[in-house]
Amino acid sequence: MTFIVRLVAVLVSLLLMVPSPGRAADGPSFTLDGLVLHRRQITLAALQAMPAVTVEASYSGGHSGDPAKYKGVLLWDLLQQVELADVENKNGKLRRALLITGRDGYSAALAEGEIDPDYAGKTVILAYEKDGMKLEGGDVLLVVPGDKRGGRYVHDVVHIEVK
């Protein structure tokens, strides 16, 4: 019986050392994968080192408020880094979608054409600051300026899958 107790204790201690999903050893991170040529794990520090943009956005709904200024990286720029897989259908890139998921399991979808500069070219960003302050917990927030409601504002992003 003591062997089993020791084994359980060792397993529990090992589990406590493993970062939770979306938490790299050096802080928050998210995975970008799916129909891409180069899967990436992107840390908050790496995101902050990329060229940033600032957008003003507001929406009505649960946590509505006055317009805020969000600073972050264009989602389109991140997709260029992982190189999207070729789609051989007519207007194939208009058939791709992005599924963005938060740590709590909440997900929202965007069509590639919404953020592709050759089509709608929306300034959708992965934000790490709001009104000059780091987001709570140093997390990453999907910001979709122009949406009337905040349903696609995914908090604490841990996964982006290109489908």
Order of alpha helices (4+ residues) and beta strands (2+ residues): alpha-beta-beta-beta-alpha-beta-beta-alpha-beta-beta-alpha-beta-beta-beta-beta
